[in-house]
Amino acid sequence: MNTVIMAVVVLGVIAAIFGLILAYASKVFAVEKDPREEAIAGCLPGANCGGCGFPGCAGYAAAVAAGKAPVNACAAGGEAVAAQIAEIMGVAAGATVKHIAAVHCSGCGVNYTKYNYQGVHDCLAASRLPGGGPLGCDFGCLGMGTCEKVCPFDAIHVKNGVAVVDEDKCKACNKCVDACPRHIIALEPYKTKKHVEIPCSSKAKGPVVTKVCTNGCIGCSLCAKACPKEAITVENFLAKIDYDKCIGCGICAQKCPRHLITVDGVVPEIKKPAAPAAPKAAPAAASKAESAPAAQAEETPKAE
C-alpha cells in the first residue's frame, strides 16, 4: 500500500515540476500577437477560400496586421469587409474592382467528340487520357464539374456540358481557376456598365475550329479592327480583350461573324444595316394655271 502511495506522490511532484517548467517556458518564449490581428479575423467571413493569396482567413489577418497584405484583398468579403479592416488599420481602403470568374468556352463544341468516355466523371481524370479528353476541341470545357466541386460558394455549375458561373454568388476566390485542368477559367474585372467577353480559348486555326465548334473564335480580326479603343488583339488565332481599354460598347460583338462575343452574358442581336432611304418623289408638276378664264360669251351684235 505504501508503495502505491509513494508512486502517486512521486508522479504528482513530477507533474507539478513539469507544469512549472511549461508555464515558465510559455512566458519566456511567448510571441506577442498584434491585437489588430484578432480584430481583423473577426471581420472576415471565415470562408477560408484562399482568394486573398494567403492560407485561410487567419493567415490573411496576420499578413494585414504585419503590413504584408492590402486591406481590400478579401474577395469573399468585398467592399464592406475592406472598409472595416481599413478602419482597424487606420488607412484608406481604396477603390476595389469587382472580379468574376469567367469560363472561356461557349460549350458549342459539346457534340463533337473523339471517342466515348466511360471513366471517372472528373475533368482532371479525363484530361490525362490520350488527346487530353474526349472533346473534339482541345481547348474546350470538358464539362465534368471539377470546378463545381471545389467552389465554396456554389457559384459554378455544369449546364448543357459546359461550366457556367452564377455572377451573383461568385466571390472571385480563384478556386475554380486553379482546379481547371485546361486553364480556361480566369478572373475578369467588371469595370464597365456592360461587360464584354470572348468565351473561347481555342488557339487552333480557323478551319480546325469550324470542324469541332459551331461558334469558336477563328481569329478573323474583324472584332479587333472594329474596336474604337483598340482593346482587342488577336494572338495565336484567338481574340483577347484588354479590360483596361474596353469601354463596353459592344461594337466587336456586332462585327463577330461567329456570334461568339457576349455583352453581359448574352450574344446581342446583330443590327442590320439601315436600308437606304427611298428617293424622294419629284415634286408634282405645278398644276396648270388655273383653268383658263371662262370663255367670254359670244356677244350677239345688237340690231341697229
Helices and strands as residue ranges (DSSP letters): H 2-28, H 35-43, H 56-65, H 78-89, E 99-103, H 123-127, G 130-132, H 146-150, E 156-159, E 162-165, H 175-179, E 185-189, E 196-197, H 206-212, H 222-226, E 232-235, E 238-241, H 251-255, E 262-263
